[in-house]
Amino acid sequence: MLGTWGKSAGVYWLSAVAAVTTVQASAAASDFCFDRDTLAFQNATVLKYKDGVPFLRAKSTSDDPANKYTRRCFVMTRTAMQFRKFARFDPRGAPLDDKALTARIRSVTRRQAWAAPLPENQRIVFPGYASLREMSKARTQVFQENIGSGFITYFRPGNGRMFFEYSRKYQERTHASLDAALSHGDLFVGYLSTYPKLSINHAVLVYARNKSLPGDELEHYLAYDPNHAEAPRELTWSPRERAFAYQKDIDFIGGFVRVYQSYGKPLQ
């Protein structure tokens, strides 16, 4: 009897430890905060859009940033995910010089984005700043030069899905994957496309559900959009239409988009 009780207690203890470990790992992503965990600078599109039609960008205006740092939407969403999983900040320490900061940034961004979050005591430390937002604002050039090339993202294997995975059923599966990721405390990078139309070709980081009004059939999600450093954007899912839609802005006409998960596994 005592032996059975001892075994049961042991199993219970191990289960409790496993549960706590799982919660701690998932919490790394689930408490994502826009004002803390995103980059302070923003991406710009190479093309300009008018009524959903792309054309070469003309002279910028105050509400349409110049296209000096472009094609980095995948790079920036990946970076935000990697810093949330693999880095921590020590505001009491002295900031690193550019060379040392470069090395640590690359140590984070060269890790597999789909890997499990590191325990706090194994994370790469960035002294002198309280958050990714604060550090990327103070050291913008170092970040922009070291988080990755935008041109290479055109050749990501996962992008090819837009040519053959365009059914409502595939979007239902993507929606299920999005909900599963968020329920487990994970982050979800979504590639947004309207192919064969070219009204959007973009990546965002979905990090939480957004509140819905009573009677609203749509499911609402908050997204970090690298083109908008000022505030979160919104992605919605319509169960009736079995389709996603994305918020309108200066570059996108708004409405229907197809979503493809990126960085959830190798070659995605």
MOHUNOR-V552299 format. One record per residue. N is the residue number from 0. RES is the residue in one letter. PHI is phi in whole degrees, -180 to 180 (NA if undefined). OMEGA is omega in radians with two decimals (999 if undefined). D_FIRST is the distance of its C-alpha to the first C-alpha in Angstrom with 1 decimal. Layout:
BEGIN
N:RES:PHI:OMEGA:D_FIRST
N:RES:PHI:OMEGA:D_FIRST
END
This chain:
BEGIN
0:M:NA:3.12:0.0
1:L:-64:3.13:3.8
2:G:-63:3.12:5.4
3:T:-63:3.12:5.1
4:W:-62:-3.13:6.2
5:G:-63:3.13:8.5
6:K:-65:-3.14:10.0
7:S:-63:3.13:10.6
8:A:-64:3.12:12.2
9:G:-64:3.12:14.2
10:V:-63:3.13:15.4
11:Y:-61:-3.13:16.4
12:W:-62:3.13:18.2
13:L:-63:3.12:20.0
14:S:-64:3.14:21.0
15:A:-65:3.11:22.3
16:V:-61:-3.14:24.3
17:A:-62:-3.13:25.7
18:A:-64:3.13:26.7
19:V:-63:3.12:28.5
20:T:-60:-3.14:30.2
21:T:-63:3.13:31.4
22:V:-62:-3.14:32.8
23:Q:-63:-3.14:34.5
24:A:-67:-3.09:36.1
25:S:-70:-3.13:37.3
26:A:-63:-3.14:38.6
27:A:-59:-3.14:41.1
28:A:-98:-2.97:43.1
29:S:-68:3.14:42.2
30:D:-98:3.11:43.9
31:F:-55:-3.12:47.1
32:C:-124:-3.05:50.1
33:F:-58:-3.06:53.6
34:D:-74:-3.12:55.4
35:R:-115:-2.91:53.2
36:D:-108:3.10:52.0
37:T:-115:3.14:55.3
38:L:-82:-3.05:58.4
39:A:-79:3.10:61.3
40:F:-95:-3.10:64.0
41:Q:-134:3.10:64.5
42:N:-86:3.04:65.4
43:A:-129:3.11:68.6
44:T:-78:3.07:69.6
45:V:-70:3.13:72.2
46:L:-97:3.02:73.7
47:K:-104:-3.09:74.7
48:Y:-122:3.04:74.0
49:K:-138:-3.09:76.2
50:D:54:3.09:75.1
51:G:83:-3.12:72.5
52:V:-107:-3.10:75.2
53:P:-83:3.00:74.8
54:F:-154:-3.10:77.8
55:L:-62:-3.06:78.6
56:R:-70:3.07:77.9
57:A:-90:3.12:80.9
58:K:-56:-3.07:81.4
59:S:-76:3.05:78.4
60:T:-118:-3.06:78.5
61:S:-62:-3.13:76.6
62:D:-101:-3.11:73.9
63:D:-137:-2.97:73.8
64:P:-60:3.13:72.8
65:A:-62:-3.06:74.7
66:N:-89:3.10:73.2
67:K:-91:3.13:72.8
68:Y:-119:-2.95:69.1
69:T:-124:3.04:68.4
70:R:61:-3.06:66.1
71:R:-111:-3.09:63.1
72:C:-63:3.08:61.0
73:F:-66:-3.11:58.4
74:V:-60:-3.07:58.6
75:M:-75:3.08:58.0
76:T:-67:3.09:55.1
77:R:-62:-3.13:53.4
78:T:-61:3.12:54.1
79:A:-61:3.11:52.7
80:M:-65:-3.10:49.5
81:Q:-66:3.12:49.2
82:F:-67:3.12:49.8
83:R:-67:-3.08:47.2
84:K:-92:-2.90:44.6
85:F:-122:-3.07:45.7
86:A:-121:2.96:47.8
87:R:-143:-3.02:47.5
88:F:-120:3.13:50.3
89:D:-127:-3.07:51.0
90:P:-65:-3.12:54.0
91:R:-83:-3.12:54.3
92:G:-82:3.10:55.2
93:A:-85:3.13:58.7
94:P:-59:3.12:59.6
95:L:-77:3.01:59.9
96:D:-74:-3.04:63.3
97:D:-59:-3.11:64.1
98:K:-66:-3.13:63.3
99:A:-68:3.12:59.9
100:L:-66:3.09:59.1
101:T:-57:-3.11:60.3
102:A:-62:-3.11:57.8
103:R:-74:3.07:54.9
104:I:-59:-3.14:55.9
105:R:-68:3.08:56.1
106:S:-64:3.10:52.7
107:V:-79:-2.99:51.2
108:T:-76:3.07:53.4
109:R:-91:3.07:52.9
110:R:-80:3.14:49.2
111:Q:-67:-3.05:48.0
112:A:-63:-3.10:48.1
113:W:-86:-3.13:45.3
114:A:-69:3.12:42.8
115:A:-67:3.09:39.9
116:P:-60:3.09:40.7
117:L:-79:3.00:40.4
118:P:-60:-3.06:38.2
119:E:-56:-3.07:40.4
120:N:-78:3.10:40.6
121:Q:-110:-3.07:41.8
122:R:-78:3.10:44.5
123:I:-78:-3.00:48.2
124:V:-95:3.07:49.7
125:F:-121:-3.10:53.0
126:P:-79:3.03:54.3
127:G:94:-3.10:57.0
128:Y:-141:-3.09:56.1
129:A:-92:-3.05:53.5
130:S:-163:3.05:53.3
131:L:-63:-3.14:54.6
132:R:-59:-3.12:57.1
133:E:-64:-3.09:58.5
134:M:-69:-3.11:58.7
135:S:-71:3.04:60.2
136:K:-75:-3.12:62.9
137:A:-76:-3.03:63.8
138:R:-126:-3.04:63.7
139:T:-55:-3.07:64.7
140:Q:-62:3.12:66.8
141:V:-62:3.11:64.1
142:F:-64:-3.06:61.7
143:Q:-61:-3.12:64.2
144:E:-85:-2.97:65.2
145:N:-132:3.14:61.7
146:I:-92:3.03:59.3
147:G:133:3.14:60.9
148:S:-84:3.08:63.8
149:G:-80:-3.05:64.4
150:F:-61:-3.08:66.6
151:I:-64:-3.09:63.8
152:T:-69:3.06:61.7
153:Y:-64:-3.05:64.3
154:F:-106:3.08:63.0
155:R:-63:-3.14:59.3
156:P:-56:-3.09:58.0
157:G:-65:-3.14:56.1
158:N:-65:-3.09:59.4
159:G:-64:-3.14:60.5
160:R:-62:-3.10:58.3
161:M:-65:-3.12:61.0
162:F:-82:-3.05:63.2
163:F:-137:3.12:60.9
164:E:-107:-3.08:57.9
165:Y:-127:-3.10:59.6
166:S:-80:3.06:58.1
167:R:-64:-3.14:56.6
168:K:-63:3.11:53.5
169:Y:-65:3.12:53.2
170:Q:-68:3.04:53.6
171:E:-62:3.12:50.8
172:R:-67:3.10:48.5
173:T:-64:3.10:49.7
174:H:-61:3.10:49.0
175:A:-63:3.11:45.4
176:S:-66:3.10:45.0
177:L:-63:3.14:46.5
178:D:-64:3.13:44.1
179:A:-65:3.13:41.1
180:A:-61:-3.11:42.3
181:L:-66:-3.14:42.8
182:S:-68:3.11:39.5
183:H:-93:-3.14:37.7
184:G:81:-3.14:39.9
185:D:-94:3.04:42.2
186:L:-103:-3.05:46.0
187:F:-135:3.04:48.3
188:V:-89:-3.14:51.7
189:G:-113:3.02:53.9
190:Y:-89:-3.09:57.1
191:L:-101:-3.11:59.5
192:S:-145:2.99:62.2
193:T:-125:-3.12:64.8
194:Y:-50:0.18:66.1
195:P:-81:2.98:68.7
196:K:-72:-3.11:69.9
197:L:-118:-3.08:69.8
198:S:-74:3.04:69.3
199:I:-156:3.09:66.1
200:N:-149:-2.79:64.5
201:H:-152:3.08:62.0
202:A:-128:3.09:58.4
203:V:-134:3.12:56.4
204:L:-110:3.13:53.0
205:V:-88:-3.01:51.0
206:Y:-127:-3.12:48.5
207:A:-166:2.96:47.7
208:R:-78:3.06:48.3
209:N:-108:-3.12:51.2
210:K:-69:3.07:51.6
211:S:-113:3.07:53.2
212:L:-79:3.11:55.5
213:P:-55:3.12:54.7
214:G:86:3.13:55.9
215:D:-80:-3.10:56.1
216:E:-80:-3.11:54.9
217:L:-78:2.99:54.9
218:E:-99:-3.01:51.9
219:H:-111:-3.13:53.0
220:Y:-133:3.07:51.9
221:L:-92:-3.10:53.0
222:A:-134:2.95:54.4
223:Y:-88:3.12:55.7
224:D:-108:-3.11:59.1
225:P:-58:3.09:60.7
226:N:-81:-3.08:64.1
227:H:-135:3.14:63.2
228:A:-78:-3.00:62.1
229:E:-84:-3.06:62.9
230:A:-168:3.09:60.2
231:P:-65:3.03:57.5
232:R:-112:-3.07:58.8
233:E:-125:3.00:57.3
234:L:-110:3.11:56.2
235:T:-125:3.07:55.6
236:W:-126:3.09:54.1
237:S:-107:3.09:55.6
238:P:-62:-3.12:53.3
239:R:-70:-3.13:56.3
240:E:-84:-3.05:58.4
241:R:54:-3.04:55.4
242:A:-152:3.03:57.1
243:F:-93:2.99:57.0
244:A:-142:-3.11:59.8
245:Y:-124:-3.05:60.6
246:Q:-63:3.11:62.4
247:K:-73:3.00:66.2
248:D:-153:-3.07:67.8
249:I:-65:-3.10:71.0
250:D:-101:-3.06:69.9
251:F:-126:-3.09:68.1
252:I:-67:3.14:69.6
253:G:91:3.08:66.2
254:G:104:-2.98:64.3
255:F:-55:2.96:62.8
256:V:-143:2.91:61.2
257:R:-96:-3.11:58.9
258:V:-118:3.09:55.9
259:Y:-127:-3.14:54.4
260:Q:-67:3.10:51.3
261:S:-125:3.09:52.1
262:Y:63:3.05:50.0
263:G:-86:3.12:46.8
264:K:-164:-3.14:46.6
265:P:-58:3.09:49.0
266:L:65:-3.11:52.5
267:Q:-95:999:52.0
END
